Amino acid sequence: MTGYKELFRYLEAKYLDMHIEIGDNGKYIITRFGKITFQREDVGTLALKNVIYVPEMKKNLVYVSILEDRGYDVIFSKGKVFLQHIAMGQVKKIGILMKNIYKL
């Protein structure tokens, strides 16, 4: 989920009739979804499909369960986050711990 429209390579409007509630007790309406590709600071690009656009959100959220559904193990170890592709065994560092939250 993201509130940053400029991250999307394409954005499809769809009536989803869905609402989400996140940790800050914010309640948001989901109106669109699409594909985003972005460059991370010290590693290559990351492409995510079916990303939900939530205009009011101020931070990006990636659900670990979605990554697991896509065939990855998500490993949190010593202040770093790694993705390991289950079938191929490839491991990539995708983030670090900053101020008690993992930044991807």
CNS distance restraints for C-alpha pairs under 8 A (distance, minus, plus):
assign (resid   1 and name CA) (resid  51 and name CA) 5.60 0.50 0.50
assign (resid   1 and name CA) (resid  52 and name CA) 4.63 0.50 0.50
assign (resid   1 and name CA) (resid  53 and name CA) 5.87 0.50 0.50
assign (resid   1 and name CA) (resid  54 and name CA) 6.61 0.50 0.50
assign (resid   1 and name CA) (resid  60 and name CA) 5.68 0.50 0.50
assign (resid   1 and name CA) (resid  61 and name CA) 5.12 0.50 0.50
assign (resid   1 and name CA) (resid  62 and name CA) 6.52 0.50 0.50
assign (resid   2 and name CA) (resid  51 and name CA) 7.44 0.50 0.50
assign (resid   2 and name CA) (resid  52 and name CA) 6.49 0.50 0.50
assign (resid   2 and name CA) (resid  53 and name CA) 5.37 0.50 0.50
assign (resid   2 and name CA) (resid  54 and name CA) 5.84 0.50 0.50
assign (resid   2 and name CA) (resid  55 and name CA) 7.49 0.50 0.50
assign (resid   2 and name CA) (resid  57 and name CA) 6.25 0.50 0.50
assign (resid   2 and name CA) (resid  58 and name CA) 7.57 0.50 0.50
assign (resid   2 and name CA) (resid  59 and name CA) 6.47 0.50 0.50
assign (resid   2 and name CA) (resid  60 and name CA) 4.50 0.50 0.50
assign (resid   2 and name CA) (resid  61 and name CA) 6.49 0.50 0.50
assign (resid   3 and name CA) (resid  53 and name CA) 5.74 0.50 0.50
assign (resid   3 and name CA) (resid  54 and name CA) 4.88 0.50 0.50
assign (resid   3 and name CA) (resid  55 and name CA) 4.44 0.50 0.50
assign (resid   3 and name CA) (resid  56 and name CA) 5.90 0.50 0.50
assign (resid   3 and name CA) (resid  57 and name CA) 4.59 0.50 0.50
assign (resid   3 and name CA) (resid  58 and name CA) 6.06 0.50 0.50
assign (resid   3 and name CA) (resid  59 and name CA) 7.02 0.50 0.50
assign (resid   3 and name CA) (resid  60 and name CA) 7.01 0.50 0.50
assign (resid   4 and name CA) (resid   8 and name CA) 7.97 0.50 0.50
assign (resid   4 and name CA) (resid  53 and name CA) 7.55 0.50 0.50
assign (resid   4 and name CA) (resid  55 and name CA) 7.12 0.50 0.50
assign (resid   5 and name CA) (resid  53 and name CA) 7.07 0.50 0.50
assign (resid   5 and name CA) (resid  55 and name CA) 7.61 0.50 0.50
assign (resid   7 and name CA) (resid  36 and name CA) 5.52 0.50 0.50
assign (resid   7 and name CA) (resid  37 and name CA) 6.78 0.50 0.50
assign (resid   7 and name CA) (resid  38 and name CA) 6.93 0.50 0.50
assign (resid   8 and name CA) (resid  34 and name CA) 6.44 0.50 0.50
assign (resid   8 and name CA) (resid  35 and name CA) 5.62 0.50 0.50
assign (resid   8 and name CA) (resid  36 and name CA) 4.35 0.50 0.50
assign (resid   8 and name CA) (resid  37 and name CA) 7.00 0.50 0.50
assign (resid   9 and name CA) (resid  34 and name CA) 7.37 0.50 0.50
assign (resid   9 and name CA) (resid  35 and name CA) 5.68 0.50 0.50
assign (resid   9 and name CA) (resid  36 and name CA) 5.38 0.50 0.50
assign (resid   9 and name CA) (resid  37 and name CA) 6.83 0.50 0.50
assign (resid  10 and name CA) (resid  34 and name CA) 5.46 0.50 0.50
assign (resid  10 and name CA) (resid  35 and name CA) 5.78 0.50 0.50
assign (resid  10 and name CA) (resid  36 and name CA) 7.42 0.50 0.50
assign (resid  11 and name CA) (resid  32 and name CA) 6.62 0.50 0.50
assign (resid  11 and name CA) (resid  33 and name CA) 5.70 0.50 0.50
assign (resid  11 and name CA) (resid  34 and name CA) 4.40 0.50 0.50
assign (resid  11 and name CA) (resid  35 and name CA) 6.92 0.50 0.50
assign (resid  12 and name CA) (resid  32 and name CA) 5.61 0.50 0.50
assign (resid  12 and name CA) (resid  33 and name CA) 5.54 0.50 0.50
assign (resid  12 and name CA) (resid  34 and name CA) 5.77 0.50 0.50
assign (resid  13 and name CA) (resid  31 and name CA) 6.48 0.50 0.50
assign (resid  13 and name CA) (resid  32 and name CA) 4.62 0.50 0.50
assign (resid  13 and name CA) (resid  33 and name CA) 6.87 0.50 0.50
assign (resid  14 and name CA) (resid  31 and name CA) 6.12 0.50 0.50
assign (resid  14 and name CA) (resid  32 and name CA) 5.49 0.50 0.50
assign (resid  14 and name CA) (resid  33 and name CA) 7.58 0.50 0.50
assign (resid  15 and name CA) (resid  31 and name CA) 6.12 0.50 0.50
assign (resid  15 and name CA) (resid  32 and name CA) 7.60 0.50 0.50
assign (resid  16 and name CA) (resid  30 and name CA) 6.69 0.50 0.50
assign (resid  16 and name CA) (resid  31 and name CA) 6.20 0.50 0.50
assign (resid  16 and name CA) (resid  32 and name CA) 7.75 0.50 0.50
assign (resid  17 and name CA) (resid  29 and name CA) 7.73 0.50 0.50
assign (resid  17 and name CA) (resid  30 and name CA) 7.21 0.50 0.50
assign (resid  17 and name CA) (resid  31 and name CA) 7.64 0.50 0.50
assign (resid  18 and name CA) (resid  29 and name CA) 6.11 0.50 0.50
assign (resid  18 and name CA) (resid  30 and name CA) 5.56 0.50 0.50
assign (resid  18 and name CA) (resid  31 and name CA) 7.82 0.50 0.50
assign (resid  19 and name CA) (resid  27 and name CA) 6.73 0.50 0.50
assign (resid  19 and name CA) (resid  28 and name CA) 5.47 0.50 0.50
assign (resid  19 and name CA) (resid  29 and name CA) 4.54 0.50 0.50
assign (resid  19 and name CA) (resid  30 and name CA) 5.83 0.50 0.50
assign (resid  20 and name CA) (resid  27 and name CA) 5.61 0.50 0.50
assign (resid  20 and name CA) (resid  28 and name CA) 5.32 0.50 0.50
assign (resid  20 and name CA) (resid  29 and name CA) 6.58 0.50 0.50
assign (resid  20 and name CA) (resid  30 and name CA) 7.35 0.50 0.50
assign (resid  21 and name CA) (resid  25 and name CA) 6.07 0.50 0.50
assign (resid  21 and name CA) (resid  26 and name CA) 5.54 0.50 0.50
assign (resid  21 and name CA) (resid  27 and name CA) 4.46 0.50 0.50
assign (resid  21 and name CA) (resid  28 and name CA) 6.44 0.50 0.50
assign (resid  22 and name CA) (resid  26 and name CA) 5.69 0.50 0.50
assign (resid  22 and name CA) (resid  27 and name CA) 6.87 0.50 0.50
assign (resid  28 and name CA) (resid  54 and name CA) 6.73 0.50 0.50
assign (resid  28 and name CA) (resid  56 and name CA) 7.07 0.50 0.50
assign (resid  28 and name CA) (resid  57 and name CA) 7.84 0.50 0.50
assign (resid  29 and name CA) (resid  54 and name CA) 6.62 0.50 0.50
assign (resid  30 and name CA) (resid  52 and name CA) 6.80 0.50 0.50
assign (resid  30 and name CA) (resid  53 and name CA) 6.53 0.50 0.50
assign (resid  30 and name CA) (resid  54 and name CA) 5.51 0.50 0.50
assign (resid  31 and name CA) (resid  52 and name CA) 7.83 0.50 0.50
assign (resid  31 and name CA) (resid  53 and name CA) 6.70 0.50 0.50
assign (resid  31 and name CA) (resid  54 and name CA) 6.92 0.50 0.50
assign (resid  32 and name CA) (resid  52 and name CA) 6.02 0.50 0.50
assign (resid  32 and name CA) (resid  53 and name CA) 5.23 0.50 0.50
assign (resid  32 and name CA) (resid  54 and name CA) 7.52 0.50 0.50
assign (resid  33 and name CA) (resid  50 and name CA) 5.63 0.50 0.50
assign (resid  33 and name CA) (resid  51 and name CA) 5.24 0.50 0.50
assign (resid  33 and name CA) (resid  52 and name CA) 4.33 0.50 0.50
assign (resid  33 and name CA) (resid  53 and name CA) 5.39 0.50 0.50
assign (resid  34 and name CA) (resid  49 and name CA) 6.26 0.50 0.50
assign (resid  34 and name CA) (resid  50 and name CA) 5.07 0.50 0.50
assign (resid  34 and name CA) (resid  51 and name CA) 5.27 0.50 0.50
assign (resid  34 and name CA) (resid  52 and name CA) 6.72 0.50 0.50
assign (resid  34 and name CA) (resid  53 and name CA) 7.60 0.50 0.50
assign (resid  35 and name CA) (resid  47 and name CA) 7.20 0.50 0.50
assign (resid  35 and name CA) (resid  48 and name CA) 5.72 0.50 0.50
assign (resid  35 and name CA) (resid  49 and name CA) 4.42 0.50 0.50
assign (resid  35 and name CA) (resid  50 and name CA) 5.83 0.50 0.50
assign (resid  35 and name CA) (resid  51 and name CA) 5.89 0.50 0.50
assign (resid  36 and name CA) (resid  47 and name CA) 5.73 0.50 0.50
assign (resid  36 and name CA) (resid  48 and name CA) 5.49 0.50 0.50
assign (resid  36 and name CA) (resid  49 and name CA) 6.68 0.50 0.50
assign (resid  36 and name CA) (resid  51 and name CA) 7.03 0.50 0.50
assign (resid  37 and name CA) (resid  45 and name CA) 6.61 0.50 0.50
assign (resid  37 and name CA) (resid  46 and name CA) 5.57 0.50 0.50
assign (resid  37 and name CA) (resid  47 and name CA) 4.26 0.50 0.50
assign (resid  37 and name CA) (resid  48 and name CA) 6.48 0.50 0.50
assign (resid  38 and name CA) (resid  45 and name CA) 5.40 0.50 0.50
assign (resid  38 and name CA) (resid  46 and name CA) 5.59 0.50 0.50
assign (resid  38 and name CA) (resid  47 and name CA) 6.69 0.50 0.50
assign (resid  39 and name CA) (resid  43 and name CA) 7.58 0.50 0.50
assign (resid  39 and name CA) (resid  44 and name CA) 6.10 0.50 0.50
assign (resid  39 and name CA) (resid  45 and name CA) 4.33 0.50 0.50
assign (resid  39 and name CA) (resid  46 and name CA) 6.53 0.50 0.50
assign (resid  40 and name CA) (resid  44 and name CA) 6.18 0.50 0.50
assign (resid  40 and name CA) (resid  45 and name CA) 5.98 0.50 0.50
assign (resid  40 and name CA) (resid  46 and name CA) 7.31 0.50 0.50
assign (resid  40 and name CA) (resid 104 and name CA) 7.42 0.50 0.50
assign (resid  43 and name CA) (resid  93 and name CA) 7.58 0.50 0.50
assign (resid  43 and name CA) (resid  94 and name CA) 7.21 0.50 0.50
assign (resid  62 and name CA) (resid  66 and name CA) 7.70 0.50 0.50
assign (resid  63 and name CA) (resid  67 and name CA) 6.89 0.50 0.50
assign (resid  64 and name CA) (resid  68 and name CA) 6.30 0.50 0.50
assign (resid  64 and name CA) (resid  74 and name CA) 6.93 0.50 0.50
assign (resid  65 and name CA) (resid  69 and name CA) 6.08 0.50 0.50
assign (resid  66 and name CA) (resid  70 and name CA) 6.32 0.50 0.50
assign (resid  67 and name CA) (resid  71 and name CA) 6.73 0.50 0.50
assign (resid  67 and name CA) (resid  72 and name CA) 5.65 0.50 0.50
assign (resid  67 and name CA) (resid  73 and name CA) 7.46 0.50 0.50
assign (resid  67 and name CA) (resid  74 and name CA) 7.40 0.50 0.50
assign (resid  68 and name CA) (resid  72 and name CA) 4.74 0.50 0.50
assign (resid  68 and name CA) (resid  73 and name CA) 5.74 0.50 0.50
assign (resid  68 and name CA) (resid  74 and name CA) 7.07 0.50 0.50
assign (resid  71 and name CA) (resid  85 and name CA) 6.02 0.50 0.50
assign (resid  71 and name CA) (resid  86 and name CA) 5.70 0.50 0.50
assign (resid  71 and name CA) (resid  87 and name CA) 7.34 0.50 0.50
assign (resid  72 and name CA) (resid  83 and name CA) 6.08 0.50 0.50
assign (resid  72 and name CA) (resid  84 and name CA) 5.35 0.50 0.50
assign (resid  72 and name CA) (resid  85 and name CA) 4.53 0.50 0.50
assign (resid  72 and name CA) (resid  86 and name CA) 5.42 0.50 0.50
assign (resid  73 and name CA) (resid  83 and name CA) 5.78 0.50 0.50
assign (resid  73 and name CA) (resid  84 and name CA) 5.07 0.50 0.50
assign (resid  73 and name CA) (resid  85 and name CA) 6.44 0.50 0.50
assign (resid  73 and name CA) (resid  86 and name CA) 6.40 0.50 0.50
assign (resid  74 and name CA) (resid  81 and name CA) 7.09 0.50 0.50
assign (resid  74 and name CA) (resid  82 and name CA) 5.87 0.50 0.50
assign (resid  74 and name CA) (resid  83 and name CA) 4.89 0.50 0.50
assign (resid  74 and name CA) (resid  84 and name CA) 6.52 0.50 0.50
assign (resid  75 and name CA) (resid  81 and name CA) 5.62 0.50 0.50
assign (resid  75 and name CA) (resid  82 and name CA) 5.00 0.50 0.50
assign (resid  75 and name CA) (resid  83 and name CA) 6.32 0.50 0.50
assign (resid  75 and name CA) (resid  84 and name CA) 7.63 0.50 0.50
assign (resid  76 and name CA) (resid  80 and name CA) 5.82 0.50 0.50
assign (resid  76 and name CA) (resid  81 and name CA) 4.67 0.50 0.50
assign (resid  76 and name CA) (resid  82 and name CA) 6.54 0.50 0.50
assign (resid  77 and name CA) (resid  81 and name CA) 6.43 0.50 0.50
assign (resid  77 and name CA) (resid  82 and name CA) 7.99 0.50 0.50
assign (resid  79 and name CA) (resid  96 and name CA) 5.60 0.50 0.50
assign (resid  79 and name CA) (resid  97 and name CA) 4.80 0.50 0.50
assign (resid  79 and name CA) (resid 102 and name CA) 7.96 0.50 0.50
assign (resid  80 and name CA) (resid  93 and name CA) 7.20 0.50 0.50
assign (resid  80 and name CA) (resid  94 and name CA) 7.79 0.50 0.50
assign (resid  80 and name CA) (resid  95 and name CA) 5.75 0.50 0.50
assign (resid  80 and name CA) (resid  96 and name CA) 4.31 0.50 0.50
assign (resid  80 and name CA) (resid  97 and name CA) 6.04 0.50 0.50
assign (resid  80 and name CA) (resid 102 and name CA) 7.77 0.50 0.50
assign (resid  81 and name CA) (resid  93 and name CA) 5.87 0.50 0.50
assign (resid  81 and name CA) (resid  94 and name CA) 5.63 0.50 0.50
assign (resid  81 and name CA) (resid  95 and name CA) 4.86 0.50 0.50
assign (resid  81 and name CA) (resid  96 and name CA) 5.88 0.50 0.50
assign (resid  81 and name CA) (resid  97 and name CA) 7.90 0.50 0.50
assign (resid  81 and name CA) (resid 102 and name CA) 7.46 0.50 0.50
assign (resid  81 and name CA) (resid 104 and name CA) 7.78 0.50 0.50
assign (resid  82 and name CA) (resid  91 and name CA) 6.51 0.50 0.50
assign (resid  82 and name CA) (resid  92 and name CA) 5.42 0.50 0.50
assign (resid  82 and name CA) (resid  93 and name CA) 4.30 0.50 0.50
assign (resid  82 and name CA) (resid  94 and name CA) 5.47 0.50 0.50
assign (resid  82 and name CA) (resid  95 and name CA) 7.05 0.50 0.50
assign (resid  83 and name CA) (resid  90 and name CA) 8.00 0.50 0.50
assign (resid  83 and name CA) (resid  91 and name CA) 5.55 0.50 0.50
assign (resid  83 and name CA) (resid  92 and name CA) 5.27 0.50 0.50
assign (resid  83 and name CA) (resid  93 and name CA) 6.43 0.50 0.50
assign (resid  83 and name CA) (resid  94 and name CA) 6.76 0.50 0.50
assign (resid  84 and name CA) (resid  89 and name CA) 5.95 0.50 0.50
assign (resid  84 and name CA) (resid  90 and name CA) 5.43 0.50 0.50
assign (resid  84 and name CA) (resid  91 and name CA) 4.26 0.50 0.50
assign (resid  84 and name CA) (resid  92 and name CA) 6.48 0.50 0.50
assign (resid  85 and name CA) (resid  89 and name CA) 5.11 0.50 0.50
assign (resid  85 and name CA) (resid  90 and name CA) 5.31 0.50 0.50
assign (resid  85 and name CA) (resid  91 and name CA) 6.56 0.50 0.50
assign (resid  86 and name CA) (resid  90 and name CA) 7.77 0.50 0.50
assign (resid  94 and name CA) (resid 104 and name CA) 5.49 0.50 0.50
assign (resid  95 and name CA) (resid 102 and name CA) 6.46 0.50 0.50
assign (resid  95 and name CA) (resid 103 and name CA) 5.30 0.50 0.50
assign (resid  95 and name CA) (resid 104 and name CA) 4.04 0.50 0.50
assign (resid  96 and name CA) (resid 102 and name CA) 5.46 0.50 0.50
assign (resid  96 and name CA) (resid 103 and name CA) 5.48 0.50 0.50
assign (resid  96 and name CA) (resid 104 and name CA) 6.70 0.50 0.50
assign (resid  97 and name CA) (resid 101 and name CA) 5.61 0.50 0.50
assign (resid  97 and name CA) (resid 102 and name CA) 4.32 0.50 0.50
assign (resid  97 and name CA) (resid 103 and name CA) 6.14 0.50 0.50
assign (resid  98 and name CA) (resid 102 and name CA) 5.96 0.50 0.50
assign (resid  98 and name CA) (resid 103 and name CA) 6.48 0.50 0.50
